[in-house]
Amino acid sequence: MPGANGSVSGEGAAVFTALRRQAIRGALGVATISFACNIGALAVPLYNMEIFNRVMTTHNMRTLAGISVGLAICVLFFVILDHLRAAAMAALGDRFARSVSPALLRAASIAGTRAANPMQAIRDAETLRQFIGSPSLTAPFDLVWSPVLLIVLFAMGWGYAVLAAAFIVILAGLNLLGDAVARRPMMEANEATVDGFRDVAGATRGAEAVIAMGMLPTLARRWERAQNEALSAGTKALLRTRTVTAMTRTLRSAMTGAMVAIGLVMVLNGYASAGTLVAGNMILARILMPFEQFGSTLRVWAEAGAAWRRVRLMLLEVTPARYTHALPRPEGHLVVERLAFMPPGADRPVLRGISFEVAPGEIMGIIGPSASGKSTLMKLLLGAAEPSGGGVFLDGHNTYLWNREDIARHIGYVPQSAVLTDGTVAENIARGGVPDFDAVLSAAKRAGVHTAIAALPHGYATRIAGSGFTMSAGQRQRVALARALYGSPRLLILDEPNAFLDKDGEAMLAGLLTRLRAEKIGVLISTHRPSVVRNVDKLLVLREGTIEHFGPSEEVLRAMGGPQIRMVRAAGKVAAS
């Protein structure tokens, strides 16, 4: 989605373009080294030919010693070049992973992604890294230089080159046959395996519910069916591949005998020297080696191809366009215009025609029944999902197009589930970065969690995971609130921030909202609790993805009816008592 001034760039497309440039440069480098390797591989055949042609006819030991020294030097260089090629391909694989993994990770975190299993693409990146650095990828580079070796064979005798060319055509045909008969079952096996891992991942994420609701046997049977499908398709592909491989090996043995026969005819008729009998067979083996390697690694190539298709889909169709430069620090004026969102595969939108404004220092509550679209609205406000229509603008800039790392400095977010990452409490509050302790301390105090953190085994240096203690749900929610406040953001988006807070926590949140209003920091808060509603300036009521009521909180409550007002006022008296 490039702008006229080039300020907006599609991250996935940009990464894909950079990968393509890297691949071209890397392929040229590896192809050059491969050319030198294939030339170096001629050393042994030519050595044997010279022994037959020169040493055996002259019995000159000095000639033998000279060409032996030359062979030793050539073999040394060949070993070095082969090592360089392997190192270069490993480096290309590592560079590929470093280039693509961050973009894939961000794509996997986008809400409403069109990929069926976004985390699979991250595993695919590792599969491709290993493939790029493996010997399976060397066959095409060796194959490119087959014409050069054919020219060498032609120089030894035209019959050798003609026979080698015929063998190449036959082996290429067998490889195409193997690909044709094994491609579909290999793809089916790969997809079945991916589906099985997806089911396992889903069951793992909801392990408690799976066990509690007695769903484990059903999921186990589903996984077993997926595995059986994968094994059945994989076995079919393996048998077909092995049949073609057996045909190739049988033909390879026949080729050796045919090369000796044609060589003997040429030598007896004076068209070639005796030394070419041995050298020709060795060069033929070198020419045919890429074809044999490709046939034996067909499954690896099929898996790598499927992995690349998923990665490419993720890069080009999931990752959004982003501004490429940092935008000015916003004042915090949020405008939502005709916002709509249709999830992938859904037949009706979750949100439609949502419009409102929140000025700096205003606090807006968002309420509504379950499945009314509150959490989806929160994600769209953050720019974590792409709107199907309309837009969300912070100080005039589209939050979806805003660079994620840049906009995160200006927006604080507390999700419904207070998920904390592995690391110290200070690192979690600092959003995974190097903690600014003064800012961490300030955020923790504002969230009312400083005393609780100080009581932990190692205070702010206590690790969230693997430390031998468990934080309560309320403590985790307060730490998540401190994380949202870290760095003095201009806008706070709070999704049920008081779901696990006790009476003291409710009072802390009410006081915090009052201070944020005075500091001209805008707040959007989704809640079911009336005690929070009484502290907001505006109230938006969602129902079935549309705005049912919107305006000053008292006006909205009056429009909703008397029971809501009494409930809120009663909650206020309880909180004050």
C-alpha positions in Angstrom: 0.0 0.0 0.0 2.7 2.5 -0.9 2.0 6.2 -0.6 3.0 8.9 -2.9 6.0 9.9 -0.8 7.0 6.3 -0.1 6.2 6.6 3.5 4.1 3.5 3.7 5.5 0.1 3.0 4.0 -3.4 3.0 6.3 -5.2 5.4 5.6 -8.7 4.0 6.1 -7.6 0.4 9.2 -5.7 1.4 10.6 -8.7 3.2 9.8 -10.9 0.2 11.5 -8.5 -2.2 14.6 -8.5 0.0 14.6 -12.3 0.2 14.4 -12.4 -3.6 17.5 -10.1 -3.9 19.3 -12.2 -1.3 18.4 -15.4 -3.1 19.7 -14.0 -6.4 23.0 -12.8 -4.9 23.4 -16.0 -2.9 22.6 -18.2 -5.9 25.2 -16.5 -8.1 27.8 -16.9 -5.4 27.1 -20.6 -4.8 26.8 -21.2 -8.5 30.3 -19.7 -9.0 31.7 -22.0 -6.2 29.9 -24.9 -7.7 31.5 -24.3 -11.1 34.9 -24.4 -9.5 33.9 -27.6 -7.6 32.8 -29.3 -10.8 36.0 -28.3 -12.5 38.0 -29.5 -9.5 36.1 -32.8 -9.6 37.7 -33.4 -13.0 41.1 -33.8 -11.4 40.8 -37.5 -10.5 39.4 -38.6 -13.9 42.0 -36.7 -15.8 44.7 -38.0 -13.5 43.6 -41.6 -14.2 43.5 -40.8 -17.9 47.1 -39.4 -17.9 48.3 -42.5 -16.0 47.0 -44.7 -18.8 48.1 -42.5 -21.6 51.5 -41.3 -20.4 52.9 -43.4 -17.5 51.8 -46.9 -18.6 53.2 -46.2 -22.1 56.5 -44.5 -21.0 57.1 -46.1 -17.6 58.3 -42.6 -16.5 58.1 -42.3 -12.7 58.9 -38.6 -12.8 55.8 -38.1 -14.9 53.8 -40.1 -12.3 55.2 -38.1 -9.4 54.5 -34.8 -11.2 50.9 -35.5 -12.0 50.4 -37.0 -8.5 51.6 -33.7 -6.9 49.2 -31.8 -9.2 46.4 -34.2 -8.2 47.1 -33.6 -4.5 47.0 -29.8 -5.0 43.7 -30.1 -7.0 42.1 -32.3 -4.4 43.1 -29.9 -1.6 41.5 -27.0 -3.4 38.4 -29.1 -4.2 38.0 -29.9 -0.5 38.4 -26.3 0.4 35.9 -25.2 -2.2 33.3 -27.8 -1.2 33.6 -26.7 2.4 33.2 -23.1 1.3 30.0 -24.0 -0.6 28.6 -25.8 2.4 29.4 -22.9 4.7 27.9 -20.4 2.2 24.7 -22.4 2.0 24.4 -22.7 5.8 25.0 -18.9 6.0 22.2 -18.3 3.4 19.9 -20.5 5.5 20.6 -18.6 8.6 20.2 -15.2 6.9 16.9 -16.3 5.5 15.6 -17.2 8.9 16.8 -13.9 10.4 15.2 -12.0 7.6 11.8 -13.7 7.5 11.2 -14.8 11.1 10.4 -11.3 12.6 7.9 -10.6 9.8 6.3 -14.0 10.3 6.0 -13.6 14.0 4.3 -10.2 13.6 2.0 -11.7 11.0 1.1 -14.6 13.3 0.1 -12.1 16.0 -2.3 -10.1 13.8 -5.9 -10.7 14.8 -8.2 -12.1 12.2 -5.3 -13.5 10.1 -6.4 -15.3 6.9 -3.9 -18.1 7.5 -5.4 -21.3 8.9 -2.4 -21.8 11.2 -0.1 -18.8 11.4 2.3 -20.4 13.8 2.9 -23.2 11.2 4.6 -20.6 9.0 7.2 -19.9 11.7 8.0 -23.6 11.9 8.1 -23.6 8.1 10.8 -20.9 8.2 13.0 -23.3 10.3 12.3 -26.1 7.8 13.4 -23.9 5.0 16.5 -22.7 6.9 17.6 -26.4 7.3 16.7 -27.1 3.7 18.8 -24.2 2.3 21.8 -25.4 4.3 21.5 -29.1 3.4 23.1 -31.1 0.6 19.6 -31.5 -0.9 19.9 -28.1 -2.5 23.3 -28.6 -4.2 21.9 -30.8 -7.0 20.5 -27.8 -9.1 23.9 -26.0 -8.8 25.8 -29.0 -10.0 23.1 -29.6 -12.7 23.8 -26.2 -14.2 27.4 -27.2 -15.1 26.5 -30.5 -16.7 27.0 -29.0 -20.2 30.6 -28.1 -19.3 31.3 -31.7 -18.3 29.6 -32.9 -21.6 32.0 -30.7 -23.5 34.9 -32.4 -21.7 33.5 -35.8 -22.6 33.1 -34.7 -26.2 36.8 -33.7 -26.2 37.7 -37.2 -25.1 35.4 -38.8 -27.7 32.1 -37.8 -29.3 30.6 -41.2 -28.4 31.0 -40.5 -24.7 29.1 -37.2 -25.0 26.3 -38.7 -27.1 25.8 -41.6 -24.6 25.9 -39.3 -21.6 23.4 -37.0 -23.2 21.0 -39.9 -23.8 21.4 -41.0 -20.2 20.7 -37.5 -18.9 17.4 -37.5 -20.9 16.4 -40.9 -19.5 17.2 -39.9 -15.9 15.4 -36.6 -16.2 12.4 -38.5 -17.5 12.5 -40.9 -14.5 12.8 -37.9 -12.1 9.8 -36.3 -13.7 7.9 -39.6 -13.4 8.9 -39.9 -9.7 7.7 -36.3 -9.1 4.4 -36.9 -10.9 3.5 -40.1 -9.0 4.7 -39.0 -5.6 3.8 -35.2 -5.5 0.1 -35.5 -4.6 0.5 -38.1 -1.8 3.5 -36.2 -0.4 1.4 -33.0 -0.3 -1.5 -34.9 1.3 0.8 -36.3 4.0 2.3 -32.9 4.7 -1.1 -31.2 5.0 -2.4 -34.0 7.2 0.7 -33.6 9.5 0.1 -29.9 9.7 -3.6 -30.4 10.6 -2.6 -32.8 13.3 -0.1 -30.4 14.8 -2.7 -27.6 14.7 -5.2 -29.8 16.7 -2.5 -30.7 19.2 -1.6 -27.0 19.6 -5.3 -26.0 20.1 -5.7 -28.8 22.7 -2.6 -27.7 24.5 -3.7 -24.1 24.7 -7.0 -25.1 26.3 -5.7 -28.1 28.2 -7.7 -27.5 31.4 -11.0 -27.2 29.5 -10.2 -30.2 27.3 -9.6 -32.4 30.4 -12.4 -31.0 32.5 -15.0 -31.4 29.7 -13.9 -34.9 28.8 -12.8 -33.8 25.3 -9.4 -35.5 25.4 -10.5 -38.9 23.9 -12.3 -37.1 21.0 -9.3 -34.9 20.2 -7.0 -38.0 20.5 -9.1 -39.8 18.0 -9.1 -36.8 15.7 -5.3 -36.6 16.0 -5.0 -40.3 15.3 -7.1 -40.0 12.2 -4.9 -37.2 11.0 -1.7 -39.2 11.7 -3.1 -42.2 9.9 -3.9 -40.1 6.9 -0.4 -38.7 7.0 1.2 -42.1 7.4 -0.9 -43.6 4.6 -0.2 -40.9 2.1 3.5 -40.8 3.2 3.8 -44.6 2.7 2.2 -44.4 -0.7 4.6 -41.6 -1.7 7.6 -43.5 -0.3 6.8 -46.7 -2.1 6.3 -44.9 -5.4 9.6 -42.9 -4.9 11.5 -46.1 -4.0 10.2 -47.8 -7.2 11.5 -45.0 -9.3 14.7 -44.9 -7.3 15.2 -48.7 -7.9 14.6 -48.1 -11.6 17.2 -45.3 -11.6 19.8 -47.5 -9.8 19.3 -50.4 -12.2 19.6 -48.0 -15.2 22.7 -46.5 -13.5 24.4 -49.9 -13.5 23.5 -50.5 -17.1 24.9 -47.0 -18.0 28.3 -48.0 -16.5 28.5 -51.1 -18.7 27.3 -49.1 -21.8 30.0 -46.5 -21.3 32.7 -49.2 -21.1 31.4 -50.8 -24.2 31.2 -47.6 -26.2 34.6 -46.6 -24.9 36.1 -49.9 -26.0 34.7 -49.6 -29.5 36.1 -46.1 -29.8 39.5 -47.1 -28.5 39.8 -50.1 -30.8 38.8 -47.9 -33.8 41.2 -45.2 -32.9 38.7 -42.5 -31.9 39.8 -42.3 -28.3 42.7 -43.1 -26.1 42.8 -46.0 -23.6 42.8 -43.7 -20.7 39.4 -42.3 -21.6 37.8 -45.6 -20.7 38.3 -44.9 -16.9 38.0 -41.1 -17.1 34.8 -41.2 -19.1 33.0 -43.4 -16.6 34.1 -41.2 -13.7 32.9 -38.0 -15.5 29.7 -39.7 -16.4 29.1 -40.5 -12.7 29.7 -36.8 -11.9 27.2 -35.6 -14.5 24.5 -38.0 -13.4 25.0 -37.4 -9.7 22.7 -34.4 -9.5 19.9 -36.4 -11.1 20.3 -39.2 -8.6 20.5 -36.8 -5.7 17.3 -35.1 -6.8 15.4 -38.4 -7.1 16.5 -39.6 -3.6 15.6 -36.2 -2.0 12.2 -35.8 -3.7 10.3 -35.8 -0.4 12.6 -33.2 1.1 12.0 -31.0 -1.9 8.2 -31.5 -1.7 8.2 -30.6 2.0 10.3 -27.5 1.4 8.0 -26.5 -1.5 5.0 -26.7 0.7 6.7 -24.8 3.5 7.7 -22.0 1.1 4.1 -21.7 -0.2 2.8 -21.1 3.3 5.6 -18.7 4.1 5.0 -16.8 0.9 1.2 -16.6 1.6 1.9 -15.3 5.0 4.3 -12.6 3.8 2.3 -11.4 0.8 -1.3 -11.7 2.0 -1.3 -11.4 5.8 1.4 -8.9 6.9 0.0 -5.4 6.6 1.5 -2.2 5.1 3.1 0.0 7.7 4.5 3.5 7.9 8.3 3.2 7.5 9.2 6.1 9.7 8.4 7.2 13.3 5.4 9.6 13.5 5.3 12.6 15.9 4.2 11.9 19.5 0.4 12.2 19.4 -1.8 14.3 21.6 -4.2 11.4 22.0 -7.2 12.5 19.8 -8.9 9.3 18.7 -11.3 9.3 15.8 -13.2 6.2 14.6 -15.0 6.6 11.3 -17.6 4.1 9.9 -15.6 1.2 11.3 -16.6 -2.3 10.1 -15.0 -5.7 10.5 -15.9 -9.0 8.8 -13.9 -12.0 10.1 -12.4 -14.4 7.4 -15.0 -17.0 6.4 -17.8 -15.3 8.3 -21.2 -14.5 6.6 -21.9 -11.4 8.7 -19.8 -8.6 10.1 -18.9 -8.4 13.8 -18.8 -4.6 13.7 -20.5 -2.3 11.3 -20.8 1.5 11.0 -19.0 2.3 14.3 -18.1 6.1 14.6 -17.1 8.1 17.7 -14.4 10.4 19.0 -12.4 10.5 22.2 -10.5 13.7 23.0 -7.3 13.8 25.2 -8.4 13.4 28.8 -11.8 11.9 28.0 -12.7 8.6 29.5 -15.1 6.5 27.4 -16.8 3.3 28.6 -17.8 0.5 26.3 -20.5 -1.8 27.4 -22.7 -4.4 25.8 -23.8 -8.0 26.1 -21.4 -10.9 25.2 -20.6 -11.2 21.5 -21.6 -7.6 20.9 -18.1 -6.9 19.4 -16.3 -5.1 22.4 -13.1 -7.1 22.2 -13.0 -6.9 18.4 -13.4 -3.2 18.7 -10.4 -3.0 21.1 -8.2 -4.9 18.7 -9.2 -2.6 15.8 -8.5 0.5 18.0 -5.0 -0.8 18.6 -4.4 -1.4 14.9 -3.9 -5.1 15.6 -6.4 -6.1 13.0 -7.3 -4.7 9.6 -10.7 -3.1 9.3 -13.0 -4.4 6.6 -14.3 -0.8 6.2 -13.7 2.6 7.7 -10.7 3.3 9.9 -9.3 4.2 13.3 -7.2 7.4 13.4 -5.0 8.7 16.2 -4.2 12.4 15.6 -5.1 11.8 12.0 -2.8 8.7 11.5 -4.3 5.3 10.7 -3.5 3.0 13.6 -3.5 -0.1 11.3 -0.8 1.5 9.1 1.2 2.8 12.0 4.5 0.9 12.6 3.8 -1.5 15.5 6.9 -0.7 17.5 6.3 3.1 17.1 2.6 3.2 18.0 3.2 0.9 21.0 5.2 3.8 22.6 2.0 5.9 22.6 -0.7 3.4 23.5 -1.1 1.3 26.6 -3.2 -1.8 26.5 -4.6 -4.2 29.1 -6.2 -7.4 27.5 -8.9 -9.4 29.2 -6.4 -12.2 29.9 -3.3 -10.7 31.6 -0.6 -12.7 29.9 2.9 -12.0 31.2 6.0 -13.2 29.4 9.0 -15.1 30.8 11.4 -12.6 32.4 11.6 -10.4 35.5 8.7 -8.3 36.8 10.6 -5.2 35.8 11.1 -6.6 32.2 7.4 -7.3 31.9 6.5 -3.8 33.0 9.1 -2.5 30.5 7.3 -4.4 27.8 10.2 -6.8 27.3 12.9 -4.1 26.8 15.7 -2.9 29.0 13.9 -1.5 32.0 14.1 2.2 32.9 13.8 1.6 36.6 12.4 5.1 37.4 9.7 4.6 34.7 9.0 1.0 36.0 8.7 2.2 39.5 6.3 5.1 38.5 4.1 2.7 36.4 3.9 0.2 39.3 3.0 2.8 41.8 0.3 4.2 39.6 -1.1 0.7 39.1 -1.1 0.1 42.8 1.1 -2.9 42.6 4.4 -1.5 44.0 3.9 -2.9 47.5 2.9 -6.4 46.2 6.0 -6.5 43.9 8.3 -5.4 46.8 7.0 -8.4 48.8 8.0 -10.8 46.0 11.1 -13.1 46.6 13.4 -10.8 44.6 11.2 -7.7 44.2 11.3 -6.3 40.7 14.0 -8.8 39.8 11.7 -11.8 40.5 11.2 -13.9 37.4 7.6 -14.5 36.3 8.3 -18.1 35.2 10.4 -20.7 36.9 10.8 -18.8 40.2 8.8 -21.2 42.3 5.9 -18.9 43.1 2.6 -18.1 41.4 1.2 -14.6 41.1 -2.5 -14.2 41.8 -4.9 -13.2 39.0 -5.3 -9.8 40.6 -1.5 -9.3 40.8 -1.0 -10.3 37.2 -3.7 -7.9 36.1 -2.1 -5.0 38.1 1.3 -5.8 36.5 -0.4 -5.8 33.1 -1.9 -2.4 34.0 1.6 -1.1 35.0 2.9 -2.4 31.7 0.2 -0.4 29.9 1.2 2.8 31.8 4.9 2.3 31.2 6.5 5.1 29.1 3.6 7.6 29.7 1.4 6.7 26.7 -1.1 9.2 25.3 -4.0 6.7 25.1 -5.0 3.7 27.2 -7.2 0.9 26.0 -8.4 -1.3 28.8 -10.4 -4.5 28.2 -12.0 -5.6 31.4 -9.1 -4.3 33.5 -11.0 -4.9 36.8 -12.1 -8.5 36.1 -9.9 -9.8 38.9 -9.6 -6.8 41.1 -10.9 -6.7 44.6 -12.5 -3.8 46.4 -9.1 -2.0 46.9 -8.3 -2.7 43.3 -11.5 -1.1 42.2 -10.8 2.0 44.3 -7.2 2.2 42.8 -8.6 2.0 39.3 -11.2 4.8 40.0 -8.4 7.0 41.4 -6.2 6.2 38.4 -8.9 7.2 35.9 -9.3 10.5 37.7 -5.6 11.2 37.5 -5.5 10.2 33.8 -8.3 12.6 33.0 -6.3 15.4 34.7 -3.2 14.5 32.7 -5.1 14.7 29.4 -4.7 11.0 28.7 -7.6 9.5 26.8 -9.0 6.2 28.1 -11.3 3.6 26.5 -12.4 1.0 28.9 -14.6 -2.1 28.2 -16.3 -3.4 31.3 -19.4 -5.1 32.7 -19.0 -3.6 36.2 -21.2 -0.5 37.1 -18.6 0.8 39.5 -16.4 1.6 36.5 -19.2 3.1 34.4 -19.8 5.8 37.0 -16.3 7.1 36.4 -16.5 7.6 32.6 -17.4 10.7 30.6 -18.9 9.0 27.6 -20.6 5.7 27.3 -20.9 3.6 24.1 -23.3 0.7 24.2 -22.8 -2.0 21.6 -25.3 -4.6 20.5 -24.8 -7.1 17.7 -21.9 -5.1 16.3 -23.7 -1.7 16.1 -24.0 1.3 18.3 -27.2 1.1 20.3 -26.4 4.2 22.5 -23.6 6.8 22.6 -23.1 10.0 24.4 -22.5 11.5 27.9 -22.8 8.7 30.4 -25.7 10.1 32.3 -27.7 10.6 29.1 -27.0 7.1 27.9 -28.0 5.6 31.2 -31.2 7.6 31.2 -31.9 6.4 27.6 -31.2 2.8 28.7 -33.7 3.1 31.6 -33.9 3.7 35.4 -32.5 0.3 36.6 -29.1 1.0 35.1 -28.9 4.4 36.8 -29.8 2.9 40.2 -27.4 0.1 39.7 -24.5 2.4 38.9 -25.3 4.8 41.8 -25.6 1.8 44.2 -22.2 0.6 43.0 -20.8 4.0 43.7 -22.0 4.1 47.2 -20.5 0.6 47.8 -17.2 1.8 46.4 -17.2 4.9 48.6 -18.0 3.0 51.8 
